[in-house]
């Protein structure tokens, strides 16, 4: 999963500020003809990133097999596209208990989106008090959350 913003300035063809959250599958080190170390980092999706900076390469090696946030840039040189690793750092592991939170959060988003229909005020400029709005939306949110959770339970079986 690569997220990028392309720079369209004087050096078109170079992407800047690109980053991704991924898992490092492996890190290989090669010696260049000049005697320098070239690190090739491969992520779980098979994407490869190169760096000649020892600190970045060693950091990637330490984080091998873990979830990381990386920053990189690409350069097009003739027919070749080089992807250079600029930074690597540990990323938070996905929360295994996130299903309950996600269902609640999704239910609240749905309730808020449905608020104009649930409140049913015919005057679009009339304001509904926070307590009344909460009392109207919460039962709807609870039903949506129950529905999401039961759908997840059915999918798990």
Buried (B, 14 or more C-beta within 10 A) or exposed (E): EBEBEEBEEEEEEBBBEBBBBBBBBEBEEEEEEEEEBBBBBBBEEEBEBBBBBEEBBBBBBEBBEEBBBBBBBBEEEEEEEEBBBBBBEEBEEEEEEEBEEBBBEBBBEBBBEBBEEBEEEEEEEEEBEEEEBEEBBEEBBEEBBEEBBEEEEEEEE
